[in-house]
Amino acid sequence: MKTVAGLLLAVLVLTSGWACVAPDGKMRIITEDNPPYNFPDERGNITGQSTEIVRSLMSKMGSDAAIELMPWSRGYDTVQNQPNSMIYSTSRMPFREQMFKWVGPIGFADEWFYAKRGSNIKVSSLDDAKKVKSIAVYKDDSNQLYLIEKGFTNLDVSENDVQCIKKLNEGKVDLWLGPSQGFAFLAYEAGINPAEIEPVSYVRRADWYLAFNRQTADTTIGAWQTALDEMKKRDKPDAISVYDDIITSYALPRYTADSVAKEAVIQLAEKTAGDIAADTAGTLRKINAGQSPYRDKDRPDLYVYVFDKYVTEAANANNPSVVGRNLKGVPDMAGRLFRDNIVEGALKNGTGWEDYVFTMPGKIGLFYKSVCYKLVTGSDGKQYVVCVGRYKDKQE
């Protein structure tokens, strides 16, 4: 199988003559925080399944525009009113057809009705859902528009899905209509265990598109659509397209062919634990500064991060901006509470390994990762859990 980088290079070489420069300058490209399609990674870089497709299209079109992350309602209004702008991932619906110009599809989401576990709400049809007192929906989202189109009048509108889930958990609404992909992240962002919320009825599939301002030239729309169509083509019948490679890289985690040796990970974890035991404050400062050996200058995927016993990040050599954040209950992309498991395992057993799914610096998609953790009592008398991860090799 070809790598994403190799496929992208082939596409760029074949289409290097293509370029599209919007008449008023760079296209303004907007998205929202909606994993696994569009979301900021732990370093704040916008990534995700749809984002990587958009970035590939931008490369093909000769565009170096920055992607902006903003609340959906604001981005939705911006693109309707500002020429030379585009928003993704957007569901194309009859109600919206004349509001934008469209390129796609670039993916899809499965939308479900969710209820609070134990509510005993039964929904077998849309008519059943019309009988409940209230349904939480995301403002201007396609789910709100879909239910309005179907004649629903019992909608409770919020600024985002996180607010919707909070209302559901607090019993302020009976149902929430939301996506199954990325559900765990939305729940934990709301501070709610996903196990407290349950899907009760499948509603629909929403196909994702790029939505451009209506004043965008048809030639520009045609060029973007042609570029996307080219991404979906296969070189050979048994090959995988650039498009499918990106889609599956977020749907199915991958292994790496260049994994850090387990021995190196264990040694770094043990050294860091010893340093924290001798000089907690000084070691944490060095870790957050990304100093060697806590962040390997030749292997950016080999670095140290540290939790306290409450799952608050005490240090991170890769991304110090997360220091001070309590990450209890925050899952990986597969919904696994790996951070909770790490701290729990460390407090119980002292040391061990925990598997999870994560993004990889400089790579597209999700990858299997394993972390070695070790409990240590610092020179300040507090307990810390030292973590050093490695991306897993398929042969393991």
Secondary structure, DSSP 4 states (H G I P E B T S, - for coil): ---HHHHHHHHHHHTTT-----TTSSPEEEE--BTTTBEE-TTS-EESHHHHHHHHHHHHHT--PPEEE--HHHHHHHHHHSSSEEEEEEE--GGGTTTSEEEEEEEEEEEEEEEETT-----SSHHHHHTSS-EEEETTSHHHHHHHHTT---EEEESSHHHHHHHHHTTS-SEEEEESTTHHHHHHHTT--GGGEEEEEEEEEEEEEEEE-TTS-HHHHHHHHHHHHHHT--SSTTS--HHHHHHHHHHS-B-BSSPPPHHHHHHHHHHHHHHHHH-HHHHHHHHHTT-TTTB-SS-TT-BEEEEETTSBEEEESS-GGGTT-B-TT---TTS--HHHHHHHHHHHHSEEEEEEEEE-TT-SSEEEEEEEEEEEE-TTS-EEEEEEEEEPBTT-
